Amino acid sequence: MVLFDLDGTLVDPAGAITGGISRALQLAGLPVPQQDVLDSMVGPPLGLSLREKAGVSESDLAEVIRLYRTEYRVSGMAASHVYPGMEGLLQQLKTEGTILAVATQKPTPIADELLRVQGLTAYFESVHGAGFDDPGSSAAADAGKIPILEEALRRYAGAYGSVVMVGDRHYDITAAVHHGIPAIGVGWGFAADGELEAAGAAAVVVNTQELAEELALQLAAATQGKER
């Protein structure tokens, strides 16, 4: 089984997330952070990023999130695109009988909608994400993606021989490490230099060909480890 992160891993937001955040803050009459700060907001829960990185107050948070999601659904999803070579890799894995699932900190309904818009729905058995009513609390920040992966692993318990996580931020890697599964970092997303390695990635790849090769190695190694 392979668990994929969504934004920055499967789909390039093409500025839709950072641009949407910028637009929402402007509409709310709030200051907009520098681009490098906006880039770092791709990956964590939206509410958490808005509070900690953009300085949005609790009283403004719900409205900024509403403005962002409205903008994102109107134009952001269509402006995004699947990373080159990714759909071919998904098709290959699916043909080989690999269980594929998405593990994202996006709310599950929005993740489902993005996959549909991008034509990827048919490749995945399930989508595991956050809830709409989770604004990114301190508890959620501490847990990161751990409970999302836990949900996916519990759903498929006994149905797979080995499992690998693929993602572009340290949240993906640390959650996988927590659950004792290997994680492959992708270098085309939003991680800072050295972020994925420091989090414990088994490997970091720079294109989908390398990802295909590394997935084959990691899945085989995990299977052999279970057989010992």
Z-matrix of the N, CA and C atoms (Angstrom, degrees):
N
C 1 1.461
C 2 1.525 1 109.32
N 3 1.326 2 115.86 1 143.43
C 4 1.460 3 121.17 2 175.76
C 5 1.523 4 108.60 3 -124.77
N 6 1.321 5 115.96 4 128.10
C 7 1.458 6 123.05 5 175.41
C 8 1.525 7 108.25 6 -102.20
N 9 1.310 8 116.89 7 124.50
C 10 1.459 9 121.90 8 -178.99
C 11 1.523 10 111.25 9 -110.12
N 12 1.323 11 115.86 10 134.36
C 13 1.455 12 120.89 11 163.49
C 14 1.531 13 107.27 12 -67.91
N 15 1.327 14 117.60 13 167.62
C 16 1.465 15 120.44 14 -175.86
C 17 1.532 16 112.28 15 -105.33
N 18 1.321 17 117.96 16 -79.18
C 19 1.465 18 120.84 17 -178.34
C 20 1.522 19 111.12 18 -67.54
N 21 1.320 20 116.03 19 129.69
C 22 1.458 21 120.61 20 179.85
C 23 1.511 22 113.53 21 84.86
N 24 1.331 23 117.06 22 -4.96
C 25 1.468 24 122.07 23 179.14
C 26 1.522 25 110.56 24 -122.93
N 27 1.321 26 116.95 25 -61.46
C 28 1.463 27 121.59 26 175.96
C 29 1.524 28 111.50 27 -87.80
N 30 1.320 29 115.03 28 -43.40
C 31 1.466 30 121.49 29 -171.89
C 32 1.521 31 110.65 30 -122.16
N 33 1.327 32 115.67 31 133.12
C 34 1.461 33 122.51 32 174.04
C 35 1.522 34 107.80 33 -86.65
N 36 1.334 35 118.07 34 114.79
C 37 1.464 36 119.27 35 -179.27
C 38 1.526 37 113.36 36 -64.53
N 39 1.342 38 117.57 37 -15.53
C 40 1.467 39 122.39 38 177.02
C 41 1.529 40 111.47 39 52.13
N 42 1.315 41 116.20 40 40.38
C 43 1.462 42 120.68 41 179.41
C 44 1.511 43 114.34 42 83.51
N 45 1.344 44 117.69 43 -2.16
C 46 1.468 45 120.05 44 -176.78
C 47 1.525 46 111.86 45 -64.90
N 48 1.330 47 117.13 46 -38.59
C 49 1.466 48 119.79 47 -179.14
C 50 1.518 49 110.46 48 -74.35
N 51 1.328 50 116.32 49 -53.75
C 52 1.464 51 118.97 50 -177.99
C 53 1.526 52 111.14 51 -65.77
N 54 1.340 53 116.56 52 -38.94
C 55 1.461 54 119.69 53 177.50
C 56 1.511 55 111.75 54 -66.56
N 57 1.341 56 116.01 55 -37.89
C 58 1.458 57 120.15 56 178.34
C 59 1.519 58 112.31 57 -66.48
N 60 1.325 59 116.33 58 -39.60
C 61 1.468 60 120.18 59 176.98
C 62 1.520 61 109.88 60 -63.99
N 63 1.335 62 115.77 61 -45.62
C 64 1.467 63 120.66 62 179.27
C 65 1.524 64 111.02 63 -58.13
N 66 1.339 65 115.98 64 -46.01
C 67 1.465 66 120.69 65 -179.11
C 68 1.522 67 110.93 66 -64.84
N 69 1.324 68 117.79 67 -41.97
C 70 1.464 69 121.19 68 -179.96
C 71 1.525 70 111.15 69 -62.60
N 72 1.327 71 116.15 70 -42.35
C 73 1.468 72 119.87 71 178.73
C 74 1.522 73 110.78 72 -64.56
N 75 1.329 74 116.79 73 -41.34
C 76 1.464 75 120.40 74 178.05
C 77 1.524 76 111.08 75 -61.52
N 78 1.342 77 116.51 76 -46.38
C 79 1.465 78 120.66 77 -179.33
C 80 1.529 79 111.73 78 -62.90
N 81 1.336 80 115.74 79 -30.65
C 82 1.461 81 120.25 80 179.23
C 83 1.525 82 112.17 81 -84.60
N 84 1.336 83 116.48 82 -1.30
C 85 1.458 84 120.68 83 -179.93
C 86 1.510 85 113.85 84 73.25
N 87 1.336 86 116.56 85 28.78
C 88 1.461 87 121.95 86 -177.89
C 89 1.521 88 110.64 87 -111.57
N 90 1.330 89 117.62 88 154.85
C 91 1.469 90 120.31 89 -179.88
C 92 1.525 91 112.05 90 -66.42
N 93 1.327 92 115.33 91 147.12
C 94 1.463 93 122.12 92 -179.99
C 95 1.528 94 109.20 93 -103.67
N 96 1.332 95 118.67 94 127.29
C 97 1.470 96 120.96 95 179.64
C 98 1.527 97 112.12 96 -67.07
N 99 1.324 98 115.81 97 168.53
C 100 1.456 99 121.88 98 174.80
C 101 1.533 100 109.60 99 -65.34
N 102 1.345 101 115.92 100 161.68
C 103 1.459 102 120.78 101 -174.75
C 104 1.520 103 112.69 102 -60.04
N 105 1.333 104 117.95 103 -38.13
C 106 1.465 105 118.85 104 -178.86
C 107 1.531 106 111.20 105 -65.23
N 108 1.321 107 116.42 106 -32.77
C 109 1.465 108 120.08 107 176.35
C 110 1.525 109 110.00 108 -70.79
N 111 1.331 110 116.71 109 -42.34
C 112 1.467 111 120.33 110 176.93
C 113 1.529 112 110.62 111 -59.31
N 114 1.335 113 116.72 112 -42.74
C 115 1.469 114 120.29 113 179.54
C 116 1.526 115 111.37 114 -60.15
N 117 1.330 116 116.60 115 -37.61
C 118 1.469 117 120.42 116 -178.42
C 119 1.524 118 112.07 117 -71.23
N 120 1.330 119 116.85 118 -10.96
C 121 1.459 120 121.14 119 -179.69
C 122 1.524 121 112.65 120 -85.07
N 123 1.331 122 117.32 121 -4.45
C 124 1.461 123 121.25 122 176.16
C 125 1.528 124 108.26 123 -85.12
N 126 1.313 125 116.86 124 116.22
C 127 1.466 126 120.48 125 179.81
C 128 1.510 127 112.71 126 130.46
N 129 1.351 128 118.58 127 -58.15
C 130 1.462 129 119.23 128 179.83
C 131 1.526 130 111.06 129 -71.28
N 132 1.345 131 117.57 130 167.69
C 133 1.465 132 119.96 131 172.43
C 134 1.526 133 110.28 132 -55.82
N 135 1.333 134 116.79 133 140.08
C 136 1.462 135 121.08 134 -174.07
C 137 1.520 136 112.48 135 -58.65
N 138 1.334 137 116.97 136 -46.40
C 139 1.456 138 119.51 137 -178.77
C 140 1.514 139 112.50 138 -60.21
N 141 1.318 140 115.98 139 -40.20
C 142 1.459 141 121.04 140 178.88
C 143 1.524 142 110.97 141 -63.41
N 144 1.331 143 116.88 142 -45.20
C 145 1.464 144 120.78 143 179.38
C 146 1.518 145 111.47 144 -62.78
N 147 1.323 146 116.34 145 -42.99
C 148 1.467 147 119.62 146 -179.03
C 149 1.521 148 111.13 147 -63.09
N 150 1.325 149 117.09 148 -39.96
C 151 1.463 150 120.29 149 179.14
C 152 1.517 151 112.08 150 -69.94
N 153 1.340 152 115.74 151 -52.12
C 154 1.461 153 119.76 152 -169.16
C 155 1.524 154 113.55 153 -82.85
N 156 1.330 155 117.28 154 -32.50
C 157 1.462 156 119.47 155 -174.83
C 158 1.528 157 113.29 156 -103.76
N 159 1.333 158 117.17 157 -30.10
C 160 1.466 159 120.29 158 179.98
C 161 1.524 160 112.18 159 -104.91
N 162 1.322 161 117.09 160 -5.00
C 163 1.459 162 120.47 161 176.38
C 164 1.516 163 114.79 162 69.72
N 165 1.331 164 117.44 163 26.80
C 166 1.467 165 120.94 164 -179.64
C 167 1.532 166 109.55 165 -75.19
N 168 1.317 167 116.57 166 132.30
C 169 1.461 168 121.19 167 -178.72
C 170 1.522 169 110.80 168 -76.19
N 171 1.327 170 115.55 169 161.77
C 172 1.463 171 120.36 170 178.22
C 173 1.523 172 110.97 171 -59.40
N 174 1.326 173 116.98 172 -35.76
C 175 1.465 174 120.07 173 -177.61
C 176 1.523 175 112.47 174 -69.18
N 177 1.332 176 117.53 175 -25.71
C 178 1.468 177 121.61 176 -179.49
C 179 1.527 178 113.03 177 -97.25
N 180 1.329 179 116.68 178 -13.24
C 181 1.464 180 120.57 179 -167.41
C 182 1.532 181 113.23 180 -60.27
N 183 1.314 182 117.52 181 -49.50
C 184 1.466 183 120.28 182 -176.08
C 185 1.525 184 111.54 183 -61.00
N 186 1.329 185 117.38 184 -39.99
C 187 1.460 186 120.49 185 -179.06
C 188 1.524 187 111.77 186 -68.67
N 189 1.326 188 117.63 187 -40.30
C 190 1.467 189 120.31 188 178.37
C 191 1.528 190 110.06 189 -64.13
N 192 1.324 191 117.23 190 -42.26
C 193 1.468 192 120.52 191 177.78
C 194 1.527 193 110.38 192 -62.41
N 195 1.337 194 117.32 193 -42.16
C 196 1.472 195 120.64 194 178.52
C 197 1.527 196 110.82 195 -61.18
N 198 1.330 197 116.83 196 -45.54
C 199 1.465 198 121.13 197 179.62
C 200 1.527 199 110.75 198 -62.29
N 201 1.326 200 116.04 199 -42.80
C 202 1.466 201 119.87 200 -179.96
C 203 1.523 202 111.01 201 -62.43
N 204 1.319 203 117.36 202 -48.86
C 205 1.467 204 120.21 203 -175.62
C 206 1.528 205 111.62 204 -66.28
N 207 1.318 206 117.00 205 -34.13
C 208 1.466 207 119.85 206 175.62
C 209 1.518 208 110.22 207 -62.57
N 210 1.327 209 116.50 208 -48.46
C 211 1.470 210 121.78 209 -179.96
C 212 1.529 211 110.70 210 -63.06
N 213 1.326 212 116.25 211 -42.74
C 214 1.463 213 120.65 212 -176.67
C 215 1.519 214 111.24 213 -64.41
N 216 1.327 215 116.98 214 -41.29
C 217 1.464 216 119.81 215 -179.11
C 218 1.529 217 111.54 216 -71.95
N 219 1.327 218 117.26 217 -32.62
C 220 1.465 219 120.30 218 -179.20
C 221 1.520 220 111.26 219 -70.72
N 222 1.335 221 116.90 220 -44.04
C 223 1.470 222 119.00 221 -173.46
C 224 1.523 223 115.34 222 -133.61
N 225 1.319 224 117.47 223 -26.28
C 226 1.460 225 120.06 224 -172.50
C 227 1.510 226 114.95 225 -66.58
N 228 1.321 227 117.45 226 -40.41
C 229 1.467 228 120.05 227 -178.11
C 230 1.519 229 111.44 228 -64.15
N 231 1.323 230 116.25 229 -43.37
C 232 1.465 231 120.09 230 -178.92
C 233 1.519 232 111.66 231 -70.35
N 234 1.339 233 117.02 232 -28.83
C 235 1.466 234 120.57 233 -179.99
C 236 1.523 235 111.78 234 -75.00
N 237 1.333 236 117.00 235 -22.42
C 238 1.464 237 121.19 236 177.94
C 239 1.526 238 109.70 237 -71.57
N 240 1.335 239 116.42 238 164.44
C 241 1.466 240 119.42 239 176.08
C 242 1.525 241 110.59 240 -150.76
N 243 1.318 242 115.26 241 154.12
C 244 1.464 243 121.62 242 179.13
C 245 1.523 244 108.85 243 -71.02
N 246 1.327 245 116.82 244 137.55
C 247 1.469 246 120.36 245 179.31
C 248 1.527 247 110.68 246 -62.90
N 249 1.328 248 117.22 247 144.79
C 250 1.475 249 121.20 248 -179.24
C 251 1.529 250 111.91 249 -54.72
N 252 1.319 251 115.75 250 132.86
C 253 1.456 252 121.56 251 177.15
C 254 1.511 253 114.84 252 84.02
N 255 1.335 254 117.43 253 -11.38
C 256 1.465 255 119.53 254 -174.22
C 257 1.523 256 112.10 255 -70.43
N 258 1.330 257 117.60 256 -42.10
C 259 1.462 258 118.55 257 -178.35
C 260 1.528 259 110.92 258 -65.35
N 261 1.318 260 117.12 259 -37.04
C 262 1.461 261 120.07 260 176.49
C 263 1.515 262 111.85 261 -62.69
N 264 1.330 263 116.69 262 -39.93
C 265 1.465 264 120.90 263 177.83
C 266 1.528 265 110.64 264 -64.95
N 267 1.318 266 116.78 265 -43.68
C 268 1.465 267 120.07 266 178.47
C 269 1.524 268 111.07 267 -60.78
N 270 1.326 269 115.75 268 -41.70
C 271 1.464 270 120.08 269 178.67
C 272 1.523 271 110.87 270 -62.59
N 273 1.329 272 116.15 271 -42.42
C 274 1.466 273 120.99 272 179.12
C 275 1.524 274 110.85 273 -61.68
N 276 1.331 275 116.41 274 -48.04
C 277 1.460 276 120.52 275 -179.60
C 278 1.527 277 111.30 276 -63.02
N 279 1.316 278 116.02 277 -41.38
C 280 1.466 279 120.67 278 179.54
C 281 1.530 280 110.56 279 -63.21
N 282 1.330 281 115.96 280 -42.81
C 283 1.467 282 120.95 281 179.45
C 284 1.524 283 111.07 282 -62.38
N 285 1.333 284 116.35 283 -34.24
C 286 1.461 285 121.40 284 179.79
C 287 1.530 286 112.56 285 -77.15
N 288 1.324 287 116.80 286 -4.86
C 289 1.458 288 120.77 287 178.11
C 290 1.512 289 114.73 288 88.50
N 291 1.327 290 117.16 289 13.98
C 292 1.464 291 121.10 290 179.28
C 293 1.522 292 110.21 291 -74.97
N 294 1.317 293 116.80 292 132.80
C 295 1.467 294 120.84 293 173.70
C 296 1.522 295 108.03 294 -72.21
N 297 1.322 296 117.43 295 128.68
C 298 1.460 297 122.50 296 179.55
C 299 1.526 298 109.18 297 -119.22
N 300 1.325 299 116.12 298 134.24
C 301 1.459 300 120.95 299 177.42
C 302 1.523 301 108.86 300 -142.83
N 303 1.319 302 115.96 301 157.10
C 304 1.462 303 122.10 302 177.99
C 305 1.522 304 108.79 303 -104.98
N 306 1.339 305 116.10 304 135.28
C 307 1.460 306 122.45 305 174.61
C 308 1.522 307 107.23 306 -126.19
N 309 1.313 308 117.21 307 110.12
C 310 1.457 309 121.99 308 -171.87
C 311 1.523 310 110.75 309 -138.68
N 312 1.325 311 116.27 310 155.19
C 313 1.460 312 120.08 311 174.84
C 314 1.529 313 111.48 312 -90.59
N 315 1.338 314 117.19 313 3.41
C 316 1.458 315 120.75 314 168.55
C 317 1.533 316 108.46 315 -68.61
N 318 1.330 317 118.79 316 150.33
C 319 1.465 318 119.37 317 169.68
C 320 1.525 319 109.89 318 -57.44
N 321 1.310 320 117.04 319 137.84
C 322 1.464 321 120.84 320 -174.56
C 323 1.531 322 113.48 321 -54.19
N 324 1.343 323 120.47 322 -44.17
C 325 1.468 324 118.91 323 179.91
C 326 1.526 325 113.29 324 -61.49
N 327 1.342 326 117.51 325 -36.41
C 328 1.465 327 120.18 326 179.11
C 329 1.521 328 110.01 327 -71.36
N 330 1.328 329 116.99 328 -38.82
C 331 1.467 330 120.24 329 176.61
C 332 1.524 331 110.53 330 -62.16
N 333 1.330 332 116.55 331 -43.34
C 334 1.471 333 120.64 332 176.98
C 335 1.527 334 110.80 333 -58.29
N 336 1.322 335 115.70 334 -43.82
C 337 1.466 336 120.42 335 -178.12
C 338 1.525 337 111.20 336 -66.01
N 339 1.337 338 116.77 337 -41.49
C 340 1.466 339 120.24 338 179.07
C 341 1.524 340 110.95 339 -63.17
N 342 1.321 341 117.25 340 -43.37
C 343 1.467 342 120.44 341 177.85
C 344 1.524 343 111.04 342 -60.87
N 345 1.326 344 116.59 343 -39.39
C 346 1.465 345 120.11 344 178.52
C 347 1.530 346 110.98 345 -65.16
N 348 1.324 347 116.61 346 -46.91
C 349 1.468 348 120.87 347 -179.90
C 350 1.525 349 110.85 348 -60.25
N 351 1.332 350 116.82 349 -37.02
C 352 1.460 351 121.43 350 -177.36
C 353 1.531 352 112.82 351 -88.54
N 354 1.324 353 117.82 352 1.53
C 355 1.459 354 121.22 353 176.32
C 356 1.515 355 115.09 354 73.21
N 357 1.335 356 117.41 355 27.72
C 358 1.464 357 121.15 356 -176.18
C 359 1.527 358 114.10 357 -108.88
N 360 1.308 359 117.86 358 -4.17
C 361 1.468 360 121.14 359 -172.85
C 362 1.523 361 113.23 360 -53.07
N 363 1.317 362 117.17 361 -43.20
C 364 1.468 363 121.32 362 -172.46
C 365 1.523 364 113.49 363 -65.43
N 366 1.316 365 117.96 364 -18.37
C 367 1.462 366 120.09 365 -177.09
C 368 1.531 367 112.52 366 -79.91
N 369 1.325 368 118.10 367 -18.79
C 370 1.460 369 120.38 368 -169.57
C 371 1.527 370 112.78 369 -112.28
N 372 1.330 371 114.03 370 135.62
C 373 1.458 372 120.56 371 178.05
C 374 1.524 373 111.31 372 -72.77
N 375 1.326 374 116.64 373 -32.35
C 376 1.463 375 119.95 374 -177.61
C 377 1.522 376 110.00 375 -161.30
N 378 1.330 377 114.80 376 163.66
C 379 1.466 378 122.46 377 177.89
C 380 1.521 379 107.57 378 -127.82
N 381 1.316 380 116.36 379 128.94
C 382 1.463 381 122.34 380 -178.22
C 383 1.523 382 108.52 381 -121.10
N 384 1.331 383 116.26 382 117.15
C 385 1.457 384 120.28 383 -176.64
C 386 1.510 385 111.71 384 -141.84
N 387 1.328 386 114.56 385 -164.95
C 388 1.458 387 121.38 386 179.78
C 389 1.525 388 109.72 387 -88.69
N 390 1.327 389 115.60 388 172.09
C 391 1.456 390 120.72 389 175.47
C 392 1.516 391 110.81 390 -94.68
N 393 1.319 392 117.26 391 157.48
C 394 1.459 393 121.75 392 178.60
C 395 1.517 394 112.39 393 -62.57
N 396 1.335 395 116.33 394 -31.05
C 397 1.456 396 119.29 395 -172.63
C 398 1.519 397 113.29 396 -91.20
N 399 1.336 398 117.77 397 10.56
C 400 1.462 399 121.04 398 177.37
C 401 1.520 400 108.54 399 -99.23
N 402 1.343 401 119.06 400 102.75
C 403 1.454 402 121.25 401 -176.49
C 404 1.511 403 114.22 402 -78.58
N 405 1.319 404 116.89 403 3.91
C 406 1.457 405 118.75 404 -178.01
C 407 1.510 406 110.56 405 92.34
N 408 1.309 407 116.66 406 57.41
C 409 1.456 408 122.43 407 -177.50
C 410 1.520 409 110.67 408 -71.39
N 411 1.324 410 115.40 409 170.24
C 412 1.462 411 119.40 410 177.64
C 413 1.519 412 110.65 411 -61.44
N 414 1.327 413 116.32 412 -37.87
C 415 1.467 414 119.52 413 178.48
C 416 1.513 415 110.46 414 -63.69
N 417 1.339 416 116.64 415 -41.41
C 418 1.463 417 120.19 416 178.72
C 419 1.517 418 110.43 417 -64.75
N 420 1.329 419 116.28 418 -36.67
C 421 1.460 420 119.84 419 179.54
C 422 1.516 421 110.77 420 -64.47
N 423 1.334 422 115.95 421 -41.97
C 424 1.457 423 119.63 422 179.66
C 425 1.526 424 110.87 423 -65.35
N 426 1.330 425 116.64 424 -39.92
C 427 1.462 426 120.60 425 -178.00
C 428 1.517 427 111.36 426 -75.36
N 429 1.335 428 117.72 427 -29.76
C 430 1.460 429 121.28 428 -178.23
C 431 1.512 430 110.85 429 58.09
N 432 1.327 431 115.54 430 -129.19
C 433 1.460 432 120.80 431 -177.18
C 434 1.528 433 112.11 432 -95.91
N 435 1.311 434 116.87 433 3.45
C 436 1.466 435 121.21 434 -175.75
C 437 1.531 436 112.35 435 -55.84
N 438 1.348 437 119.88 436 -49.85
C 439 1.470 438 118.60 437 -178.75
C 440 1.524 439 113.40 438 -68.73
N 441 1.327 440 117.31 439 -26.36
C 442 1.465 441 120.46 440 178.63
C 443 1.525 442 109.67 441 -69.08
N 444 1.333 443 116.72 442 -44.39
C 445 1.464 444 119.87 443 176.21
C 446 1.522 445 110.82 444 -66.01
N 447 1.319 446 116.02 445 -37.75
C 448 1.468 447 119.65 446 179.24
C 449 1.527 448 110.67 447 -59.22
N 450 1.325 449 116.33 448 -41.53
C 451 1.470 450 120.61 449 178.77
C 452 1.525 451 111.21 450 -61.77
N 453 1.344 452 115.95 451 -44.30
C 454 1.467 453 119.98 452 -179.51
C 455 1.523 454 111.19 453 -65.62
N 456 1.319 455 116.94 454 -44.73
C 457 1.463 456 120.84 455 -179.06
C 458 1.525 457 111.17 456 -64.58
N 459 1.320 458 116.13 457 -38.21
C 460 1.469 459 120.06 458 179.22
C 461 1.527 460 110.71 459 -66.74
N 462 1.320 461 116.41 460 -38.81
C 463 1.472 462 119.78 461 -179.29
C 464 1.524 463 111.66 462 -61.62
N 465 1.337 464 116.18 463 -38.35
C 466 1.470 465 119.38 464 -174.32
C 467 1.523 466 113.03 465 -105.18
N 468 1.316 467 117.21 466 15.92
C 469 1.465 468 120.66 467 -179.55
C 470 1.522 469 110.51 468 -53.61
N 471 1.333 470 115.96 469 125.37
C 472 1.451 471 121.70 470 179.40
C 473 1.510 472 115.02 471 85.44
N 474 1.349 473 116.64 472 -5.44
C 475 1.470 474 119.86 473 -176.61
C 476 1.523 475 112.93 474 -97.91
N 477 1.330 476 117.01 475 -5.85
C 478 1.463 477 119.85 476 -177.33
C 479 1.524 478 110.14 477 -136.34
N 480 1.333 479 115.12 478 153.45
C 481 1.455 480 119.64 479 178.52
C 482 1.513 481 112.85 480 -88.95
N 483 1.332 482 116.40 481 -29.07
C 484 1.461 483 121.50 482 179.88
C 485 1.515 484 108.20 483 -153.47
N 486 1.325 485 116.01 484 160.39
C 487 1.466 486 120.49 485 -177.48
C 488 1.522 487 109.57 486 -144.20
N 489 1.327 488 116.09 487 143.69
C 490 1.465 489 123.01 488 178.12
C 491 1.522 490 108.18 489 -135.27
N 492 1.329 491 116.40 490 141.37
C 493 1.464 492 122.65 491 174.29
C 494 1.519 493 109.01 492 -99.77
N 495 1.336 494 117.03 493 140.85
C 496 1.466 495 122.18 494 176.40
C 497 1.523 496 108.15 495 -125.80
N 498 1.332 497 117.09 496 125.40
C 499 1.461 498 119.47 497 -179.44
C 500 1.510 499 113.11 498 -159.57
N 501 1.329 500 115.47 499 172.07
C 502 1.466 501 120.08 500 -175.34
C 503 1.522 502 113.99 501 -113.73
N 504 1.337 503 118.95 502 0.04
C 505 1.461 504 120.69 503 179.91
C 506 1.528 505 109.91 504 -130.85
N 507 1.323 506 115.14 505 164.97
C 508 1.468 507 119.63 506 -177.72
C 509 1.519 508 111.75 507 -64.98
N 510 1.323 509 118.11 508 -24.12
C 511 1.466 510 120.89 509 177.22
C 512 1.529 511 111.01 510 -58.77
N 513 1.326 512 115.69 511 -39.88
C 514 1.466 513 120.79 512 179.18
C 515 1.523 514 111.20 513 -66.43
N 516 1.323 515 114.91 514 -43.69
C 517 1.465 516 120.17 515 -175.03
C 518 1.524 517 111.20 516 -70.21
N 519 1.328 518 116.73 517 -47.25
C 520 1.466 519 119.48 518 -176.77
C 521 1.528 520 111.54 519 -65.67
N 522 1.321 521 117.42 520 -34.30
C 523 1.470 522 119.85 521 177.03
C 524 1.519 523 110.57 522 -65.49
N 525 1.334 524 116.45 523 -41.99
C 526 1.464 525 120.21 524 178.28
C 527 1.525 526 110.87 525 -63.99
N 528 1.325 527 116.56 526 -45.43
C 529 1.465 528 120.98 527 179.01
C 530 1.531 529 109.88 528 -59.19
N 531 1.322 530 116.48 529 -41.88
C 532 1.470 531 120.89 530 178.82
C 533 1.526 532 111.27 531 -56.74
N 534 1.327 533 115.94 532 -38.73
C 535 1.464 534 120.40 533 -178.02
C 536 1.527 535 112.89 534 -90.85
N 537 1.329 536 116.66 535 4.34
C 538 1.458 537 120.15 536 175.69
C 539 1.507 538 114.84 537 74.01
N 540 1.325 539 117.09 538 26.94
C 541 1.464 540 120.09 539 178.15
C 542 1.527 541 109.71 540 -117.64
N 543 1.327 542 117.79 541 149.11
C 544 1.464 543 120.11 542 179.87
C 545 1.523 544 111.30 543 -70.07
N 546 1.320 545 115.54 544 149.03
C 547 1.461 546 121.23 545 178.73
C 548 1.519 547 109.55 546 -129.02
N 549 1.311 548 115.62 547 136.15
C 550 1.462 549 122.16 548 175.66
C 551 1.520 550 107.83 549 -106.75
N 552 1.323 551 116.08 550 126.47
C 553 1.455 552 120.74 551 176.40
C 554 1.511 553 110.86 552 -91.40
N 555 1.329 554 116.78 553 141.17
C 556 1.462 555 120.60 554 176.68
C 557 1.525 556 108.77 555 -105.67
N 558 1.329 557 115.05 556 133.79
C 559 1.457 558 120.24 557 -174.27
C 560 1.507 559 115.30 558 -85.76
N 561 1.347 560 117.98 559 4.27
C 562 1.468 561 119.60 560 -177.59
C 563 1.528 562 112.43 561 -99.74
N 564 1.322 563 117.18 562 6.92
C 565 1.462 564 120.05 563 -177.21
C 566 1.511 565 113.83 564 -96.98
N 567 1.338 566 116.31 565 -131.42
C 568 1.461 567 121.16 566 -169.23
C 569 1.528 568 113.82 567 -118.94
N 570 1.320 569 117.77 568 14.57
C 571 1.468 570 120.40 569 179.49
C 572 1.525 571 110.97 570 -73.41
N 573 1.324 572 115.17 571 145.50
C 574 1.460 573 120.66 572 171.56
C 575 1.525 574 108.83 573 -74.38
N 576 1.321 575 116.78 574 162.78
C 577 1.462 576 121.13 575 179.21
C 578 1.531 577 110.25 576 -56.04
N 579 1.316 578 116.50 577 128.09
C 580 1.455 579 121.58 578 176.95
C 581 1.515 580 115.24 579 80.62
N 582 1.324 581 117.90 580 -5.21
C 583 1.475 582 121.33 581 -176.00
C 584 1.523 583 112.40 582 -62.38
N 585 1.314 584 116.47 583 -45.25
C 586 1.464 585 120.53 584 -175.42
C 587 1.522 586 111.63 585 -70.44
N 588 1.332 587 115.85 586 -41.66
C 589 1.468 588 120.25 587 178.43
C 590 1.529 589 110.52 588 -62.91
N 591 1.341 590 115.77 589 -43.52
C 592 1.462 591 119.89 590 -178.65
C 593 1.527 592 111.78 591 -64.23
N 594 1.322 593 116.65 592 -29.99
C 595 1.464 594 120.63 593 -179.36
C 596 1.523 595 112.64 594 -77.98
N 597 1.349 596 116.88 595 -13.62
C 598 1.458 597 120.05 596 177.42
C 599 1.509 598 116.02 597 107.64
N 600 1.345 599 117.07 598 22.36
C 601 1.465 600 119.76 599 178.73
C 602 1.522 601 110.61 600 -60.32
N 603 1.333 602 116.10 601 137.20
C 604 1.465 603 120.57 602 176.92
C 605 1.514 604 110.70 603 -67.90
N 606 1.327 605 116.43 604 -28.97
C 607 1.462 606 122.65 605 178.00
C 608 1.519 607 107.92 606 -162.77
N 609 1.333 608 115.52 607 156.63
C 610 1.465 609 121.52 608 173.58
C 611 1.522 610 107.12 609 -125.27
N 612 1.322 611 116.67 610 126.01
C 613 1.465 612 121.58 611 -175.64
C 614 1.525 613 109.84 612 -112.56
N 615 1.344 614 115.53 613 158.71
C 616 1.465 615 119.48 614 -175.70
C 617 1.524 616 113.19 615 -114.56
N 618 1.337 617 117.79 616 -6.99
C 619 1.463 618 120.37 617 176.06
C 620 1.527 619 109.03 618 -154.54
N 621 1.325 620 116.21 619 170.66
C 622 1.465 621 119.43 620 -174.87
C 623 1.525 622 113.04 621 -71.42
N 624 1.329 623 117.89 622 -24.27
C 625 1.463 624 119.57 623 175.29
C 626 1.527 625 109.92 624 -65.64
N 627 1.332 626 116.18 625 -45.78
C 628 1.465 627 119.88 626 176.16
C 629 1.526 628 110.40 627 -62.43
N 630 1.331 629 116.54 628 -38.24
C 631 1.463 630 119.80 629 179.65
C 632 1.525 631 110.88 630 -62.69
N 633 1.332 632 117.16 631 -43.49
C 634 1.468 633 120.80 632 178.66
C 635 1.522 634 110.74 633 -59.60
N 636 1.326 635 116.52 634 -43.84
C 637 1.463 636 120.77 635 -179.35
C 638 1.524 637 111.07 636 -66.02
N 639 1.326 638 116.48 637 -42.73
C 640 1.464 639 120.18 638 -177.99
C 641 1.528 640 111.20 639 -70.14
N 642 1.323 641 116.87 640 -36.26
C 643 1.464 642 119.50 641 176.10
C 644 1.524 643 111.06 642 -60.95
N 645 1.320 644 116.76 643 -43.44
C 646 1.467 645 120.50 644 178.93
C 647 1.525 646 110.39 645 -60.19
N 648 1.330 647 116.83 646 -42.89
C 649 1.467 648 121.22 647 179.86
C 650 1.526 649 111.36 648 -65.51
N 651 1.328 650 116.52 649 -47.93
C 652 1.461 651 120.52 650 -175.63
C 653 1.529 652 112.02 651 -68.64
N 654 1.326 653 117.36 652 -40.02
C 655 1.461 654 119.82 653 178.39
C 656 1.525 655 111.17 654 -65.51
N 657 1.334 656 116.26 655 -40.05
C 658 1.465 657 120.21 656 178.51
C 659 1.521 658 110.83 657 -66.35
N 660 1.335 659 116.56 658 -42.95
C 661 1.462 660 120.67 659 -179.25
C 662 1.522 661 110.96 660 -64.68
N 663 1.333 662 116.69 661 -40.84
C 664 1.460 663 120.13 662 179.90
C 665 1.525 664 111.06 663 -65.50
N 666 1.322 665 116.29 664 -38.86
C 667 1.465 666 120.75 665 178.51
C 668 1.522 667 110.97 666 -65.34
N 669 1.338 668 116.69 667 -43.68
C 670 1.462 669 120.98 668 178.89
C 671 1.517 670 110.97 669 -62.90
N 672 1.335 671 115.91 670 -38.80
C 673 1.457 672 119.94 671 179.37
C 674 1.515 673 112.15 672 -62.52
N 675 1.332 674 116.68 673 -37.09
C 676 1.467 675 120.59 674 178.86
C 677 1.517 676 112.03 675 -70.21
N 678 1.346 677 115.74 676 -29.06
C 679 1.465 678 120.10 677 -176.45
C 680 1.516 679 112.35 678 -79.51
N 681 1.331 680 117.18 679 -15.96
C 682 1.465 681 119.48 680 -178.46
C 683 1.529 682 111.07 681 -71.97
